[in-house]
Amino acid sequence: MLNAIEQFQVDVGDNLAMDSLDSWLAHCERLHPHTIEMGLDRVQTVLKRLDLHFEACVITVAGTNGKGSTCAMLEACLLQAGYRTGVYTSPHLVHFQERCRIHGETVEPESLTPHFALVEAARCQDSVISLSYFEFTTLAILSLIAQSQVDVAILEVGLGGRLDAVNVIDADCAVITSIDLDHTELLGPDRESIGLEKAGIMRSGKPVVVSDPVPPDSVLAHAASIGADLWQFGKDFNFTGDKQQWAWAGRGRRYSGLAYPALRGANQLINASGVLAALEAVRVRLPVTAQAIRNGLAMVELPGRFQIIPGQPTLVLDVAHNPHAVAALSENLDAMGFYPTTHAVFGAMADKDVFAIMQRVGVLVDKWYFCDLPTTRAAGALDLQKQWQSNNTKKNGSSCIYKNPQSALDAAFAAADPADRIVVFGSFFTVGGVLKDGIPRLNAPHLNP
């Protein structure tokens, strides 16, 4: 019987040369029987063997929604201030390498492969350590960031916080965005238990920015119990705004006459407010000018976060995949104004509260296009349609099912009038499925020459 090292040698033989990112990712998928295994002991053991040293200032971001936007705005402002940044986010939309950006640029696949090899060598050193796909890939990206001589590392938590692989690196500043119900089977049944898991990224004596306007008591209590420097929305920082501009006030510093962030949606002001608090909290180590903040917020980009693509019909892409995020999406859609018909392309994971999601956005949707997704974790399009049918109260509502997001979008476009709106939302797989060949540009047939 082959041991793990001998099996690895077989895997990388003539039939599978581990010389590409795809081959390494396929290897990672075979290593562990479970997609998720909570706990840090195994990751910490491999990290110690890797002997990684983070000289950069580390900002770790956790939360239910708003993590990706917060990371992107932090990155944009710090880049404008002249710092060399390293960013790790997950999941990706189309290509795995999207999960890591160095100095604002997505890394090349070939720059990641040596770090996968380093993790594999460390994993198999002395005694073989079992790592999940997420744990292995996180360590590889952390290795790349550590060796890239960045000034600041911005790390997005994948799931929870306390037991997430990212948490093996001590944060110099923690940011906790909005907290709501998601992954309850792993994180707990209510906001208090979920909040405590996310609070696990805090470190004693270090700043923690909590941008949730109504944070769970467990988050505040944990900050007090470990002596973290709590920056709480509404107490230590806040914002005001009108239709033209907004202002931020924190501990001893104010910014006025700010243009709205380039990321759309009313919820982005809460995220941006937390970003400014985090930048203020690390100012001694990473001073940032007001102009860098203005430029960064004006230039920030992040696909799939209430991304409006002009055309006829209008196309909206959003990775909202839980009731809290879909509530924000619904508010943003409502604020867009009148559209004769709204077509919704929707695919989701099987563990999501699909009933609550459809209930939140259903009043705005006229035609549903449910789609299968390329993962066994997804709910089937037919199952989604059945849930919609059993709860639909809209007289003129309709639905169809499709084998993938692109075919669903094609059908929606074929059925839509130029003045209509198409919303693609749900899982990252849903939005990624229509972005795989680039940003779709919809032009009604009568507009074509």
Buried (B, 14 or more C-beta within 10 A) or exposed (E): EEEBEEEBEEBBEEEEEBEEBEBBBEBBEEBBEEEBBBEBEBBEBBBEBBEBEBEBBBBBBBBBBBBBBBBBBBBBBBBBBEBBBBBBBBBBBBEBBBBBBBBBEBBEBEBBBEBBBBBBEBBBBEEBBBBBBBBBBBBBBBBBBBBBEBBBBBBBBBBBBBBBBBBBBEBBBBBBBBBBBBBEEBBBEEBBEBBBBBBBBBBEEBBBBBBBEEBBEBBBBBBEEBEBBBBBBBEBBBBEBEEEEBBBBBEEBEBEEBEBBBBBBEBBBBBBBBBBBBBBBBEEEBEBEEEBBBBBBBBBEBBBBBBBBEBBBBBBBBBBBBBBBBBBBBEBBEEBEEBEBBBBBBBBBBBBBBBBBBBBBBEBBBBBBBBBBEEEEBBBBEBBBBBBEEEBEEEEBEBBBBEBBBBBBBBBBEBBEBEBBBBBBBBBBBBBBBBEEEEBEBEBEEEEE
